[in-house]
């Protein structure tokens, strides 16, 4: 059963469920409304039954709210009509997340903001980590403004790479969306202004990383072919340090090492991110009341293929959002 079929099947019962944390819900709506002007245009992704879109309608000029479920959209339209919210449109749409690197900035920002808002409301986490360079470089500032939960992002490790390089030439291997961001420009100007930074968007590495995580065989040749555009640039022969600016890419580090040869070192921000999370949560009690679990917005059958990978980290329960 895919996500659309699932949500169409439970739409009526979902619509009758009370909001689990009304105080946090109202604070989120109020904070979002505070950024709007009478002529503002609002896009909500994953709108469900339209509760938030309808509440934001008086504060904006036009609201477009989307969801993948026809049944949820029908309920939302009925509720908007009852509320007299004439400036709200509800449409069936699904901009599936993976891979973010080939999507526009607007699509990524809408997806990340809408999804994190709904997940924070449902699960009430004490901290959120956006484990995606593309999502972080585009939407980190936006979601930090809207959500009250502490948020740790994942951004390219240009600072440590600049300290490591001996030739002065650094490669940035990310998705197409990540390597073109102004956030990356700012990191370069701050930490690698006296270095040469070569960028390459290797979107095909995302699929290879996903395949390897699911237990499929991935060849060095396939990885080398996906990443070769980095070294084929002018100056590529001087590379000695490569930033893995996508959280899929460290999964392929053994293949990348073989493809690039012994003269190239690879760096990513995982250790630094872990230290930051640990410092923010230092001293907090983490006694478990339920087993750890992983959540997907995608197709459950495909998610099940990741069960062995999650099990290696003590996560036995996989659920769909």
LONU-464734 format. One record per residue (C-alpha): x, y, z. Coordinates in steps of 0.05 Angstrom, whole numbers, plus 5000, padded with zeros to 4 digits. Layout:
BEGIN
u X, v Y, w Z
...
# end
This chain:
BEGIN
u 5000, v 5000, w 5000
u 5029, v 5068, w 4981
u 5023, v 5131, w 5022
u 4967, v 5161, w 4981
u 4924, v 5098, w 4989
u 4938, v 5096, w 5063
u 4918, v 5168, w 5077
u 4856, v 5163, w 5033
u 4835, v 5103, w 5075
u 4844, v 5136, w 5143
u 4824, v 5208, w 5124
u 4756, v 5207, w 5159
u 4783, v 5179, w 5224
u 4844, v 5225, w 5221
u 4798, v 5285, w 5213
u 4761, v 5267, w 5277
u 4824, v 5262, w 5319
u 4837, v 5321, w 5366
u 4901, v 5359, w 5360
u 4950, v 5326, w 5409
u 4983, v 5389, w 5435
u 4937, v 5448, w 5425
u 4981, v 5498, w 5460
u 5041, v 5483, w 5416
u 4996, v 5481, w 5355
u 4969, v 5551, w 5370
u 5038, v 5578, w 5383
u 5063, v 5551, w 5316
u 5004, v 5582, w 5279
u 5013, v 5649, w 5315
u 5087, v 5650, w 5300
u 5075, v 5634, w 5226
u 5021, v 5688, w 5222
u 5068, v 5739, w 5252
u 5111, v 5735, w 5189
u 5054, v 5747, w 5141
u 5027, v 5811, w 5111
u 4958, v 5823, w 5081
u 4984, v 5810, w 5011
u 5029, v 5751, w 5028
u 5026, v 5687, w 4986
u 5031, v 5623, w 5027
u 5046, v 5552, w 5005
u 5034, v 5495, w 5054
u 5058, v 5425, w 5036
u 5025, v 5366, w 5072
u 4965, v 5406, w 5094
u 4923, v 5347, w 5117
u 4852, v 5370, w 5133
u 4870, v 5443, w 5124
u 4870, v 5466, w 5197
u 4932, v 5510, w 5193
u 4918, v 5537, w 5123
u 4849, v 5560, w 5145
u 4876, v 5593, w 5208
u 4929, v 5630, w 5167
u 4880, v 5654, w 5114
u 4859, v 5718, w 5151
u 4932, v 5740, w 5154
u 4950, v 5729, w 5081
u 4929, v 5748, w 5011
u 4929, v 5679, w 4981
u 4941, v 5609, w 5011
u 4955, v 5547, w 4969
u 4954, v 5483, w 5010
u 4972, v 5415, w 4982
u 4970, v 5343, w 5003
u 4978, v 5276, w 4967
u 4911, v 5250, w 4992
u 4848, v 5265, w 4953
u 4805, v 5248, w 5013
u 4842, v 5296, w 5059
u 4837, v 5351, w 5008
u 4762, v 5341, w 5001
u 4754, v 5348, w 5077
u 4798, v 5410, w 5076
u 4757, v 5443, w 5021
u 4693, v 5430, w 5060
u 4723, v 5460, w 5123
u 4747, v 5521, w 5085
u 4677, v 5532, w 5056
u 4646, v 5526, w 5126
u 4697, v 5577, w 5153
u 4686, v 5625, w 5095
u 4760, v 5623, w 5077
u 4754, v 5645, w 5005
u 4828, v 5660, w 4995
u 4850, v 5587, w 5008
u 4859, v 5536, w 4952
u 4869, v 5463, w 4965
u 4902, v 5419, w 4912
u 4924, v 5347, w 4908
u 5000, v 5346, w 4899
u 5060, v 5305, w 4920
u 5131, v 5329, w 4914
u 5165, v 5266, w 4941
u 5228, v 5284, w 4979
u 5284, v 5242, w 4950
u 5328, v 5267, w 4921
u 5325, v 5339, w 4946
u 5387, v 5356, w 4906
u 5350, v 5359, w 4839
u 5293, v 5402, w 4863
u 5285, v 5477, w 4863
u 5298, v 5519, w 4925
u 5223, v 5534, w 4931
u 5205, v 5460, w 4929
u 5256, v 5442, w 4982
u 5237, v 5500, w 5028
u 5163, v 5483, w 5024
u 5175, v 5409, w 5035
u 5222, v 5416, w 5094
u 5182, v 5470, w 5129
u 5115, v 5435, w 5121
u 5140, v 5366, w 5140
u 5181, v 5388, w 5201
u 5122, v 5429, w 5227
u 5076, v 5369, w 5224
u 5127, v 5321, w 5253
u 5145, v 5368, w 5310
u 5072, v 5376, w 5328
u 5060, v 5301, w 5328
u 5124, v 5275, w 5361
u 5144, v 5335, w 5404
u 5219, v 5323, w 5400
u 5267, v 5359, w 5445
u 5315, v 5370, w 5386
u 5312, v 5364, w 5310
u 5371, v 5348, w 5266
u 5363, v 5362, w 5191
u 5409, v 5307, w 5166
u 5413, v 5335, w 5095
u 5460, v 5387, w 5067
u 5412, v 5410, w 5013
u 5354, v 5419, w 5062
u 5398, v 5454, w 5113
u 5431, v 5503, w 5065
u 5363, v 5523, w 5037
u 5314, v 5519, w 5095
u 5352, v 5518, w 5161
u 5342, v 5592, w 5176
u 5269, v 5588, w 5157
u 5250, v 5530, w 5202
u 5290, v 5558, w 5260
u 5247, v 5621, w 5256
u 5182, v 5582, w 5257
u 5194, v 5524, w 5305
u 5211, v 5532, w 5378
u 5248, v 5465, w 5381
u 5325, v 5470, w 5377
u 5348, v 5451, w 5306
u 5416, v 5427, w 5285
u 5432, v 5431, w 5211
u 5482, v 5394, w 5167
u 5526, v 5440, w 5125
u 5588, v 5427, w 5083
u 5652, v 5417, w 5124
u 5691, v 5471, w 5087
u 5725, v 5498, w 5150
u 5761, v 5433, w 5169
u 5777, v 5419, w 5096
u 5811, v 5486, w 5089
u 5854, v 5469, w 5150
u 5872, v 5400, w 5122
u 5891, v 5416, w 5049
u 5965, v 5420, w 5032
u 5957, v 5438, w 4958
u 5905, v 5492, w 4972
u 5854, v 5459, w 4925
u 5790, v 5432, w 4957
u 5735, v 5394, w 4923
u 5662, v 5401, w 4944
u 5622, v 5340, w 4924
u 5548, v 5351, w 4937
u 5481, v 5353, w 4901
u 5468, v 5405, w 4847
u 5423, v 5444, w 4894
u 5474, v 5446, w 4951
u 5535, v 5467, w 4911
u 5500, v 5528, w 4882
u 5475, v 5557, w 4949
u 5495, v 5625, w 4976
u 5505, v 5590, w 5043
u 5563, v 5553, w 5010
u 5590, v 5618, w 4982
u 5589, v 5647, w 5053
u 5627, v 5586, w 5081
u 5679, v 5593, w 5026
u 5688, v 5667, w 5039
u 5693, v 5656, w 5114
u 5740, v 5595, w 5116
u 5771, v 5583, w 5048
u 5780, v 5651, w 5017
u 5854, v 5638, w 5003
u 5840, v 5568, w 4975
u 5812, v 5541, w 4909
u 5744, v 5509, w 4918
u 5720, v 5465, w 4861
u 5647, v 5446, w 4864
u 5610, v 5390, w 4831
u 5537, v 5367, w 4836
u 5537, v 5291, w 4835
u 5464, v 5275, w 4842
u 5474, v 5203, w 4818
u 5514, v 5187, w 4881
u 5450, v 5195, w 4922
u 5417, v 5136, w 4888
u 5481, v 5095, w 4894
u 5484, v 5110, w 4969
u 5411, v 5090, w 4978
u 5425, v 5025, w 4940
u 5485, v 5008, w 4983
u 5445, v 5022, w 5047
u 5393, v 4972, w 5023
u 5446, v 4918, w 5013
u 5453, v 4923, w 4937
u 5521, v 4917, w 4905
u 5552, v 4983, w 4884
u 5614, v 4983, w 4839
u 5673, v 5029, w 4844
u 5664, v 5044, w 4769
u 5593, v 5069, w 4780
u 5616, v 5114, w 4837
u 5676, v 5140, w 4798
u 5632, v 5156, w 4738
u 5583, v 5195, w 4781
u 5638, v 5236, w 4814
u 5688, v 5245, w 4757
u 5663, v 5315, w 4739
u 5698, v 5341, w 4801
u 5768, v 5322, w 4779
u 5756, v 5337, w 4705
u 5750, v 5412, w 4721
u 5809, v 5458, w 4709
u 5853, v 5450, w 4771
u 5823, v 5383, w 4788
u 5891, v 5350, w 4784
u 5912, v 5390, w 4847
u 5856, v 5364, w 4891
u 5880, v 5334, w 4957
u 5818, v 5343, w 5000
u 5745, v 5331, w 4983
u 5685, v 5353, w 5025
u 5628, v 5302, w 5023
u 5571, v 5352, w 5024
u 5514, v 5303, w 5024
u 5498, v 5255, w 5080
u 5491, v 5198, w 5030
u 5562, v 5205, w 5006
u 5600, v 5179, w 5068
u 5564, v 5113, w 5055
u 5606, v 5110, w 4991
u 5672, v 5133, w 5021
u 5708, v 5066, w 5010
u 5689, v 5068, w 4936
u 5706, v 5141, w 4931
u 5775, v 5129, w 4962
u 5789, v 5075, w 4911
u 5764, v 5118, w 4854
u 5803, v 5181, w 4873
u 5867, v 5146, w 4895
u 5911, v 5151, w 4957
u 5929, v 5225, w 4948
u 5859, v 5250, w 4965
u 5829, v 5256, w 5035
u 5754, v 5260, w 5049
u 5720, v 5301, w 5103
u 5648, v 5309, w 5126
u 5614, v 5340, w 5186
u 5584, v 5279, w 5221
u 5629, v 5281, w 5283
u 5619, v 5356, w 5292
u 5544, v 5349, w 5286
u 5544, v 5294, w 5337
u 5584, v 5337, w 5385
u 5536, v 5395, w 5376
u 5475, v 5352, w 5390
u 5508, v 5322, w 5451
u 5525, v 5391, w 5478
u 5454, v 5416, w 5469
u 5425, v 5355, w 5504
u 5478, v 5350, w 5559
u 5448, v 5333, w 5626
u 5379, v 5314, w 5600
u 5346, v 5249, w 5621
u 5336, v 5200, w 5564
u 5302, v 5143, w 5600
u 5262, v 5106, w 5546
u 5188, v 5094, w 5555
u 5180, v 5062, w 5485
u 5231, v 5030, w 5438
u 5266, v 5075, w 5388
u 5234, v 5078, w 5319
u 5245, v 5106, w 5250
u 5193, v 5143, w 5209
u 5184, v 5149, w 5133
u 5139, v 5191, w 5089
u 5151, v 5144, w 5031
u 5129, v 5075, w 5010
u 5130, v 5026, w 5069
u 5152, v 4966, w 5027
u 5215, v 5003, w 5005
u 5228, v 5028, w 5076
u 5226, v 4956, w 5100
u 5288, v 4941, w 5058
u 5326, v 4987, w 5105
u 5307, v 4944, w 5166
u 5376, v 4910, w 5171
u 5412, v 4978, w 5169
u 5368, v 5006, w 5224
u 5374, v 4942, w 5265
u 5450, v 4951, w 5268
u 5436, v 5014, w 5308
u 5384, v 4983, w 5354
u 5323, v 5009, w 5316
u 5273, v 4952, w 5305
u 5209, v 4990, w 5292
u 5195, v 5024, w 5225
u 5131, v 5067, w 5217
u 5100, v 5110, w 5164
u 5083, v 5183, w 5178
# end
